[in-house]
């Protein structure tokens, strides 16, 4: 089922996003920590539960290679437990400032997952490794492919360490079919948005509404479902043009495009 | 040995670039077809030979998925033969306009290589498949990883179909070590430039001078040399800021950075 990731309507507070979902008939939400903190974790969880929404993900922990703050990641795990979120999405971080040692950064990610996994298991929270498009390798995520994420997740119980498949990040991967099949039982989340060209100037806000770009969503959705995934499908679009539009309109456009393209 | 790819000094004509190399003591050049055509292929080859320069590559053929012009690729092979270039670099092309069928585009690349290989063999020209950074998958190159390029090249004689390793395109690849080792005997060219952040607004011109970004060149050079590559190392930088500078200064900066970082 369709889930709204809050980032798609960045101007809304969490209460506004919850009410927006209810108005639009959307049954699930992907929550970000900053707007959650604004309203308070307990109160946020209450609002979402009162509205009858599922929490498809909490975004995000990680940044192991740059902030290296495992305490903050433990807090994120606690928050995911409070929200009863399907997973805690981990964006692992880029190269530490001034470093060109990619192998070391990647080792640090593996070590951090090892340190957090027992804590997550105790709280029944599923960590979800997010392979990021290689355009973000230097500054946001040294985890670049689904193969690499699965290699990293493999030593852990799939209920504790899963992966999130985000079409924007993985659509180009020549191994996509094989690696999504391999991910069976480990897919903790499925996010969609489009790859548009020319790529907007700010790569962080370069994501497009489904149908505006080059991604064959039906194909990737079929792969993910063939691998046994039955959870929500989150629409997560970072896009400055979209953020300037009326959020209710964005939701209705999103629902229409989801039906047409995903 | 250091080679100047013409694109690094885009404002120069081929004769100017040849004279610039001679002045700077650079023994090799990577030639682009458009400036070659301006002076004429035979005359261009003559100028380069008279200057005593090697031709590390002719850039570029390809665009099989969009232009689909095999006749033009045959002309490019003829030109590479006339120049006695070490290889003809192939940028394979992105998705055809309006298409989201990535698998079909990739099949078309394989078919095109199959059609061109005998022609290249007859002229002793080495085709060089260039895996492109996934940021270009939609609009420039559906060949996204070294693994994929090697899979494609495998059925062919390594003297006829090789690969080019460009640090900008491959530096992020978690399989880089393994795939460069696998490429032994097939590395037809090695190009360097840096990955800089924030990525410049025009992704096509987003490449940086060595030392300005995040790439560990010595590491990748060691991998390439361990795989037996002994050819020239081309500096190829598409960058609008660099193009506005005095080309002779760019050459001296390039030589200095090459010594420091590569």
Interface residues (C-beta under 8 A of the other chain):
Chain A: X95 X100 X101 X102 X106 X133 X134 X135 X137 X138 X139 X142 X144 X145 X147 X148 X171 X172 X173 X174 X175 X195 X197 X198 X199 X201 X202 X203 X213 X214 X215 X216
Chain B: X95 X100 X101 X102 X106 X133 X134 X135 X137 X138 X139 X142 X144 X145 X147 X148 X171 X172 X173 X174 X175 X195 X197 X198 X199 X201 X202 X203 X213 X214 X215 X216
